[in-house]
Amino acid sequence: MDPSSKFQVVREQHGREMIIHLRVEQAAIRGITNIHEAWQYTRAKWMDHILGLVQKANRASATGFTDGGHATCGFCSLFYWVNDYEVECENCPVYQHSGERYCAGTPFGNAVYLVHAYLVTGNVSKRDVERAVHKEIKYLHARYLDYCRQNGLTPLEE
């Protein structure tokens, strides 16, 4: 399985507006059945697509950016929706660590804010954005490892 191939960065032109969206094949992400697959999708989202977008894009090259939220997150796919029923983060390793739903209280908000600021206003440096994204990836990887440890699972090798 190569989760990276399931994502796409979509640029939509609406008059003068250039909105950049991150999308993923919903059938693929909804098919996630275990924490290892969830981590692979989550890592692909941040490393391959969001970080890759920032590294390739010019400052202030868009008028909007969306990361896709829970619809593009492997952890959310596994823990936000259960049998198409919204359980809002129960058992998610991020929620277990932060005690907050929707990744509040984690590096997520700052990372998305800085990506948006870089792409839309250009008022932050690429280096600051890269640091924030790497901090988010490191945080999410630690939650993956926590989950594996707590559930007696062997983590995937990086």
C-alpha positions as CSV (number, residue, x, y, z in Angstrom):
1,M,0.0,0.0,0.0
2,D,1.4,3.4,-0.9
3,P,-0.9,5.9,0.8
4,S,1.0,8.8,-0.8
5,S,-0.5,7.9,-4.2
6,K,-4.0,8.3,-2.8
7,F,-3.6,12.0,-2.1
8,Q,-3.7,14.9,-4.5
9,V,-3.1,18.6,-4.2
10,V,-5.8,20.5,-6.0
11,R,-5.5,24.1,-7.1
12,E,-8.9,25.6,-7.9
13,Q,-9.1,28.9,-9.7
14,H,-12.2,31.0,-8.9
15,G,-11.8,34.3,-10.6
16,R,-8.9,35.9,-8.9
17,E,-9.0,33.3,-6.1
18,M,-6.5,30.4,-6.1
19,I,-7.5,27.9,-3.4
20,I,-5.2,25.0,-2.6
21,H,-6.9,21.9,-1.2
22,L,-5.5,18.6,0.0
23,R,-7.7,15.7,-1.0
24,V,-7.5,11.9,-0.6
25,E,-9.5,9.1,-2.1
26,Q,-12.2,8.6,0.4
27,A,-12.6,4.9,-0.3
28,A,-8.9,4.4,0.5
29,I,-8.8,6.4,3.7
30,R,-12.1,5.0,4.9
31,G,-10.6,1.5,4.3
32,I,-8.0,2.0,7.1
33,T,-8.4,-0.8,9.5
34,N,-5.4,-0.5,11.9
35,I,-3.0,1.9,13.6
36,H,-0.2,1.1,11.2
37,E,-2.2,2.1,8.1
38,A,-3.5,5.1,10.0
39,W,0.1,6.3,10.7
40,Q,1.2,5.7,7.1
41,Y,-1.7,7.9,5.8
42,T,-1.1,10.5,8.4
43,R,2.7,10.6,7.7
44,A,2.0,10.7,3.9
45,K,-0.4,13.7,4.4
46,W,2.2,15.7,6.3
47,M,5.5,14.6,4.9
48,D,4.8,14.0,1.2
49,H,2.0,16.5,0.6
50,I,1.8,19.4,3.0
51,L,5.6,19.7,3.5
52,G,6.1,18.9,-0.2
53,L,3.6,21.6,-1.2
54,V,5.4,24.2,1.0
55,Q,8.8,23.2,-0.4
56,K,7.6,23.6,-4.0
57,A,5.2,26.6,-3.7
58,N,6.1,30.3,-3.8
59,R,5.1,32.6,-1.0
60,A,1.7,34.2,-1.3
61,S,0.9,31.9,-4.3
62,A,-2.7,31.3,-3.2
63,T,-5.7,33.0,-1.6
64,G,-6.6,30.0,0.5
65,F,-5.5,26.7,1.8
66,T,-7.2,23.7,3.4
67,D,-5.5,20.6,4.7
68,G,-8.7,18.5,4.3
69,G,-9.1,18.1,8.1
70,H,-10.4,14.8,9.4
71,A,-11.3,13.7,5.9
72,T,-7.5,13.4,5.1
73,C,-6.2,12.2,8.4
74,G,-5.4,8.5,8.9
75,F,-5.9,8.7,12.7
76,C,-9.3,10.4,12.2
77,S,-10.3,7.8,9.7
78,L,-9.7,5.1,12.3
79,F,-10.9,6.9,15.5
80,Y,-13.2,9.8,14.4
81,W,-15.7,7.6,12.4
82,V,-16.6,4.1,13.6
83,N,-18.9,2.2,11.3
84,D,-19.9,5.6,9.7
85,Y,-20.9,6.8,13.2
86,E,-19.2,9.9,14.4
87,V,-17.5,9.2,17.7
88,E,-15.3,12.3,17.7
89,C,-11.8,11.1,18.6
90,E,-12.6,8.4,21.2
91,N,-9.5,6.1,21.6
92,C,-7.4,8.3,19.2
93,P,-3.8,8.4,20.5
94,V,-3.8,12.2,20.0
95,Y,-6.9,12.6,22.0
96,Q,-5.6,10.2,24.7
97,H,-2.5,12.4,25.0
98,S,-3.9,15.9,24.8
99,G,-7.4,15.3,26.3
100,E,-8.7,17.6,23.5
101,R,-10.9,16.7,20.6
102,Y,-10.1,17.7,17.0
103,C,-6.3,17.9,17.7
104,A,-6.7,21.0,19.8
105,G,-3.8,21.6,22.1
106,T,-1.3,19.9,19.7
107,P,1.2,21.3,17.1
108,F,-1.5,20.8,14.4
109,G,-3.1,24.2,14.7
110,N,0.1,26.1,14.5
111,A,1.4,24.0,11.6
112,V,-1.8,24.6,9.5
113,Y,-1.8,28.3,10.4
114,L,1.8,28.7,9.3
115,V,1.2,26.7,6.0
116,H,-1.8,28.9,5.3
117,A,0.1,32.1,6.2
118,Y,3.0,31.1,3.9
119,L,0.8,30.2,1.0
120,V,-1.6,33.1,1.3
121,T,0.1,36.1,2.8
122,G,3.8,35.1,2.6
123,N,4.4,36.7,6.0
124,V,6.3,33.7,7.4
125,S,9.4,32.1,6.2
126,K,9.5,28.7,4.6
127,R,11.9,27.6,7.3
128,D,9.4,28.4,10.1
129,V,6.7,26.5,8.2
130,E,9.0,23.5,7.7
131,R,9.9,23.5,11.5
132,A,6.2,23.6,12.4
133,V,5.3,20.8,10.1
134,H,8.2,18.7,11.3
135,K,7.1,19.3,14.9
136,E,3.6,18.1,14.0
137,I,5.0,15.0,12.3
138,K,7.2,14.3,15.3
139,Y,4.2,14.7,17.7
140,L,2.0,12.4,15.6
141,H,4.8,9.8,15.4
142,A,5.1,9.9,19.2
143,R,1.4,9.3,19.5
144,Y,1.6,6.4,17.1
145,L,4.4,4.9,19.2
146,D,2.5,5.4,22.4
147,Y,-0.5,3.6,20.9
148,C,1.7,0.7,19.8
149,R,3.3,0.5,23.2
150,Q,0.0,0.6,25.1
151,N,-1.6,-2.1,22.9
152,G,1.4,-4.4,22.7
153,L,2.0,-3.8,19.0
154,T,5.3,-3.6,17.1
155,P,5.6,-0.2,15.3
156,L,6.5,-0.1,11.7
157,E,10.1,0.7,10.9
158,E,10.6,4.1,9.4
